[in-house]
Structures are given as C-alpha cells and as structure tokens.
Amino acid sequence: MTTIAYIANEFPSPVEPYVLDEINELRRRDVKVICCSGKRVAPNPLSLAERAFWKETRYFQPLTDDQLMRAARRLASDRGDLWQLLRELMIAPDASLSLRVRALGHSLMGSALAEQLAPLEVEHIHCHHGYFASWMALVAARLLGIDFSFTLHGSDLLHRADLLDAKLRACKFCVTVSEYNRQYLFRNYPATPAAKVLVQHLGVDPILPRPLEPVAGGQDRRPFCLLAVGRLHPVKDYAFLIQACGDLRSKGFDFICWIVGEGHERPALERQIAKLGLQGHVHLVGHVPRHEIGSYYNHADLVVMTSKSEGIPVVLMEAMAHGKLVLAPRITGIPELVEHQRTGFLYEARSLDSFVGSVRGIHSSGDGLSGIQRAAAAKVADSYDRRRNVRAFADGFMARISQSGGEYENSVLQQVRLSV
C-alpha cells in the first residue's frame, strides 16, 4: 500500500471541500493518506464528515517545547542540500527580514512534520496551496529523502508566491487549477520544466434541471437580488461590492444584496454598510452550510464576484450549474469559465462604472438571457464535473508519484496535463 502525507495550511476547511474529495478518492485507490494541517482548527462549524477528518488530522502548530527541541535537532543534523537552500535564502538580497524569519520558523515546523512522519513510512508528501505549509512539505520531504508536490490556486501564486522559485525547483510536480496559472508560471519562472506543471480543474456536482427563472424586472416584481458567496477576506473585495451597491441605490435601482460568508472583515464591512445607509439593501448573511447554499442560488437573480485574485472559483461553477447568471471580473483564469455574453458576464476589474453598468444592463435584459443560462450550465457539466475531475486528479497523481527519475526524460510524459 502506498502511503502519502497530505498537508494543508488549515484542514479540514468548510470552504475547501475539494481537499476532502481528493483525499477520499486517493483512499479509494488503496492509498494510505495521512492528513496534516499547519494550523489547528476548531470543530465548529464543521460537518459530521469534516469532524471525522478533524479527529484524525495531525497538527503542527503550536509546537510543544519537546517537539521544538526534537525538530531543531533533526534540522541541525541534516547533511543534505537543505541547509544550502536555507543559506541561499538568508543571503538573498530580495528576501525581507520578515520572510527570512518566517522561513526559519516554517522550517522548524517542517522538521517537526518529518519527526512525526518518519516512523509511518511515508513515500510522498502533497500540499494543497502554495502558502507556508508548502515550505513545511519541502523541508519535511528533504529531511525524509522523499518527493513532494503541491497545488496552486490563485493568491498563493499571484500575490503570496513566497519562495515559489525554490519550491518549483524542489517539487516532483505542481498541480494548478487553470491554464492562466500554468502560463503565468512559465512566464515568471522560466526555468521550470513544462512537464512539471499540470492543469487540473476543480468541479461541482451536477444540479437537477429546474425551470430557468428570468431575471427580476418591472415594478410589480420583487427587488433584483444580487448574491455574493465567499469568506469575508480582503482578497474578495466586498468593500468594492458595497460601494457599487451605494452607486446602484443612488441611481434608483431597486435591489437587495446578500453576502454569504464569514471572516475577520465583518466589522469593517458592517461599518461601511452603515456609513452608506445600505442596511435595507446589503445583508451580511454569515456562514451557510454547504447543503443549504442551494436555496440562496435559487433565489438570486445574479451571482456576482468582486475578488482581486482567484483561480477558477468554485462559487461561479456552482452558480452556473444552478443555471444562474454570473458577473465576475476579467482577471486570471475566470474567463476560462465565464465567456463574456456566452456563459456569463465579465466586467473590467476595479471599475465601478463597468460593474454597475453591467448589473443594470443584465437587469434590463429580463428573460432575454435564458440562452446564456443554459450555456453556463452546459459549460460546467462539460468541463467542471466534480466526480470526473477528482478521478482525473487521482489518476494523474498516482501516475506521477510512481514515475521514477526527476529529469522528465520521457518525452511523451512532457506532453501530459491533468486536464479534462
């Protein structure tokens, strides 16, 4: 039986169900998967399935004094090239002091990870996301003399690419969720072999067909309903959405806006809503369990996204699978899913005029957009089916970790991409 360690920054996470999907699919392939997390999470608001993962997950923060000492001894005893990598980091002219300190701390956590994994005969480490846990995976793999791989989404590549060049050199392979990300890596890290970077789409479950509802319009209809779904985090830029709502109200537009999600931005967003007098229009709904989110999609007339950075958002896939119109910024990999005026609508990022004009234009079109709704659902069914894509991930993952050699000498394998 193959044994791998699967690590995430925070696991299990209610907003990242695809991590559980990948682990479960690998286990169906008779792989022993050891779940690891860089951060300890609370059991609430986890589902029963997530709680089962929570009980078995190995956590590496905070470290006890004994764990810290054993990790430091293992790190100091390394006679490989890990210390050369750390020395290069310490003297790198473009590395900030805070980055160097964090890297040393995460190296200790990686050594602690190696301490726990050493007796378990782990053969490979995979990390989901390119944040600090991926550096832990690199360090642990070097100390254990095994390979590691990692998955990149959006911000972990485009805004928080800490030490990414070193991670790309050291990994056996890297999975990413969009062709945009793949090409971005080749442009910015040209020394990376093409065969190392694999594209694997995420996906959602098929939605049972239901009659398509036209967008709200006319004086005798309910207010036009905007829906945004995602954690309350600066990268989601809900401040922009709330500002746009203020502009819509000033133009006499009759609407409500639900923002479903929770996070540390809530107080600032509540203040902004109050300052603009939007309490009757904009509602911070809070966290909604996944099995209940469908009712919000069903009621919405338009699902909007205002993020500064994304991979290919699952939220948009879910909305489109429900046959809903979507409006998203023309950034990163989003146009691979949302084809403007064919499967949805795109606006120019950070442009209030573009966003507000798009909302009003979609509203005025009424039931003339049913063809776009059908095309959106078909696009998701064709390219973003969860079960099919998870199976494709597992197929490619198992083929890669069993592949010998690190130079990608087989020219045929250089053409392989994990894509559907």
N, C-alpha and C positions, 0 to 999 in steps of 0.2 A: 504494500500500500504506500502510495506517495504521500509524504507529509509536507505541508506548506504552512507558513505563518502568514496571516492576512491582517494587516495593520491599517488603522485609520486614525486621523487626529482625534476624533471623538466618535465612539461607537458603543452601542448602536445609536443611530440618529433617526428620529422620526421623519426628517426631511430628506433622507438619503436612502430610500428603500432599495435602490439598485445594489447597494453593498450587500445587503442580506440576500438578494436574488443571486448574486454571483457566488457567494459562499455556499448557498444551498445547492446551486447547480453543480459546483465542483464536488460537493459531497455526494451528489447523485452519481458522479463518475468514480466513486470509491476512493476519493481523495480525503485524507485526514486534514482538516483545516483547523488551525489554532487561531482563534480570534484575539486580536490585541488592540489596545487603544492607548494613545498618548495622553488622553485626558479621562478622568473618572467622571461618569455621568450619573445623574440621579435617576431612579427608576420611573419617575413620573415626568412627562406624560406618555410613557412607553406603552405600547400594546402588549398583549399577553405573549405574542411571538417575540417581540423585541425584548421583553423581560427575560425570556429564556436565554437569549444571546447575552444579555447583561450579566446573568449569573455565571456564565462560562468564560467571559472575556477576561483577559489578563491586562491589568492596568499598570502603567509605568510612571505615574505622577500622582502624588509626590513620592519620592523615594525615602525609605527609612535610612537611618544612619548606617545600618549594617549593609543594606543594598547599595548605598552610595560608596562605601568603602570597597566592597567586592567589585563594583563596576569600575572604580578608579584603578584597582589593581589589575583587572583584566585589560583595561585600556592601556595602562603603562607597560604591560608585558608584551604588547603586540610587537612583532618583529617583521611585519609585512609593510605594505606601502601606505597604510592608513595614516601613520604619523607624517609621512611625506606630504600627503594631501592636506593634513591639518597645518603643517608648517607653511605650505604654499598659501593657505588661507590667511594665516596670521600676518604674512608679509605682503599680501596683495594690496596694491595701492588704492584700489577702488572698493575695498571692503571696509565698511564703517566699524567703529568700535563696538556698537551695539550688535552688529551682525556677528562679529568675532566672538563676543561673549555668549550670544545665543547658540552659536555653532558648537562652542565648547560644552555648554550645558546640554545640548541635544546629543552631543557625542557621548556624554556620560549616560544619558537615558538610553542611547543605542547600545552601549556596553551592558547596561542593566537588562535590556531586552535579550542580548546574547547570553547572559548568565542564565536567564530563565529558559531559553530555547535550547541551550546546549545539550541537556540530557534527553531531549524529546526527538532527537534525530531528524530535525527539520532539514529539508533538502532545498527549499526555495522560500524567499520572503517576497510578498507582494504588498505594496502600499497604495491605498486609494487616496488620491490627491497628492499634489507636489509640495505641500506645506512641511512643517517641521518633522512630521512623522516619517516622511520620505528620507530625511537625513538620518533619522534613527535606523531606518531599514538599511540604508547604505552601510552605516557603521557596523550594525549587527552582522550583516552579511559578510563584510570583510573580516571581522573577528572570527566568524564561524567557518570561513572558507567556502561559502556558497554564493549563489547568484541572487540578485533581487531585481524586481521590476516595479513599475508604478504607473498609475493612471493620472492624466492631466485633464482638467475640465476647462476652466475659464480664468478666474482671478489668480489661481495658483500658477498659471503660465503667463498671463498678460500683465499682472500687477504685483504679484508676490513671488517672482521667479528667483528666490534666494538660492544661490549656489547651484542653479539649474545646470550650468555647463558641466560641473563636476558630477552631478547625478546622471546626466546623459552619458558621460564617458564611462561611468562605472556600471550602469544598469545592463542587464541582458537584453531587455526590450522595454519600450514605453508604449502604453496604450493612450490614445486620446479620442475625444468624442466627436470631432468634426474635421473635415478636410481643411477648413480655415486654420485650425490649430496646427495641423500637420505641416502646412506650408509656412506658417509663422515660425515653427521650429527650424525648418530648413533655412529660412532667410536669416534668422538671428543666431543660429548655432550650426553653421555650415559644415562643421567637421563631423556632425552626427551622421552615421551611415543611414541611408534611406530605409534599409530593411529593419532598422531598429524601431521605427516609429509606425505604429499600427493604428488604423482608424476603426473604432467600434462604436456604433450608435447605441445610445440608451433607447428605452422604449416604454410604452404603456400598454395596458390591457385593452383589447377591443371593447367598444361600447355597443350595447344592443341598439339597433336602429330605432329611432323615435322621430315623430314628425318634426321637421325643421320649423322653428318659430321665427317669423320675421322680426327684424329689429323694431323696437318701440317707436311709434311716430303718431302724430296727431294729438289734438287737445284732449281727446277722450281716453287716452291711454295712460298707463302708469308712467312714472318718470323713467327715462332712459337709464339703464343700470350698467355701470362700469364695475368690473371686478379685477382686482389685482391679488395674486397669491404668492406669498414668499415671506421669508423671515424679515423682520424689521432690522435691516442692516444697511449701513451707508452705501454699499455697492448696489443695492436695489433702488436707491434714489427716490424714495417715496416723497421726499420733500419736493422734488420736481413735479410729481403727480398731484400733490396737494396744491401747489402753486397753479398748475394747469386747471385744477378744479375751480380755484378762485377766478381765473380768467373766464372759464365757461359760465360761471354764475353771473359775472359782470355783463356777459353778453345775453343774459336772459334765458340761458339753456336750462331746461328742466331735467334734472338728473339726480341720481344717488350714486355713491362710490363706496364699495366695500373693499377694505384691505384686510385680507385673511392672512394671519401670521403673527408671530410674537418675536420679541427681541429687545435689546437694550436701547433701541432708538425710540421706543414708545413715548417716553416723556417729552422728548423734543418734538415729535410729530403731533402729540396732543396740544402742545403749546402753539404750534403753527396753525392747527385747525381752529383753535380758539381765537388766535390773533386775526385770522381772516374771516371769522364769523361763519365757519362752514360746518358747525355742529349738526345742522339738519341735513347736510349733504354728504359728508365724508364720515365713515364709520370704521374704526379700528376693531375688527371682529375678534381678534386674538387667534389662538391656536385652534384649529378644527381637525379632528381625527380624519385620517385618510378615507375611512368608509363613509364619512358624512360630507366630504367636499363636493361630491357629485351634485347635491341639491343646489349648491351655490353656482356651479357651472350652468345647471339647467335654468336658473332664474336670470342669469346675466344676459345682457344684450351684446356686450363687447368685453372681451378679456384683454386687459392692457398690461404692458410691461414697460418699465422705465429704467431698467438696470443700466449701469455704466459698463458692466462686463458680464459676459455669460459664455457658456459653452454652446450647447443647443438645449434650451431649457425644457425640462420635463413638463413644467406648467403649461407651456404652449402646446406641447403634444397632447396633454390631457384635454385642454380646451378644444383643440381641433378635432380630437376623437369624439367629443360630445357634439360636434357639428357647430361649434361656436366661431364667430368672427373674432379674429385677434388683431391687435395693433401693437407692434414692437419696434424698437429702434433698429436702424440699419447698421448693425455692428456685428463683428466677429462671425460666428457660424450661424447666426439666426436666419440669414437669407437662404441657407441650405434647406431650411424647413418652411419658412414663411416666404413664399414667392409673391412679390407685390402684385396685388389685384388679381391673383390667381388662386392662392391658398390662404390669403390673408392680406394684411396691410403693413407697410413699413413707413416710418417717419424718420426725419433727419434727427439724429441723436442730439439731445440737449437743446433742441429748438422748440420753444413753446408754441410759436406760430404753426409749425409743422404738425405738432401733436394735436393742438386744439382744432386746427383746420381739418385734420383727418377725422377726429371724433365727430365733428359737425357734418362732414361730408358723408360718413358712414350712416349717421342717423337719418340724414335727408334721403338716402337711397332706399330706405324702408325695406320692403320684401324683394327688391331687385337684386339681392346679393345671395340668393339661395344657391346659385351655381358655385360660388366661392365656398360656401359652407360645405357642400358636397365634395368639392375638390380637396378641401382641407382634411376631411375625414378619410378620404381615399389615400391621400399622401401619407398620413400616419399609418394606416393599415398596411400600406405597401412597404414602407421603409423603417418604421419605428414601432414594430410589434415587439412587446417586451419579451415574451417567451422565446420567439425566434432569435432575437438579438442576444439574449442571455446564453442560449445554446451556442451561438456563434462565438461569443466570448470564450466560453469554456473549451470549445473545440480548438480555437487558436491558442489559448493559454496552455493547454496540455501539450499541443504540438511544439510550442516554443520552449517550455521548460525541459522537454525531453531532447531538444536539439543540442547536440554536442558542439563544442568549439565556440569561440567568441568573435571570429572574424567574418562570419557570414560568407563562408567560402562557396556555398551552393548558390549559383547564380539564379536558379529558379526561385529559391526562397526569398531572394531580394525583391521579387515582384509581389510577394504575399501581403495582403492587407486584411485586417479583421473588419470587414465591412459587409453589409448586406445589400 
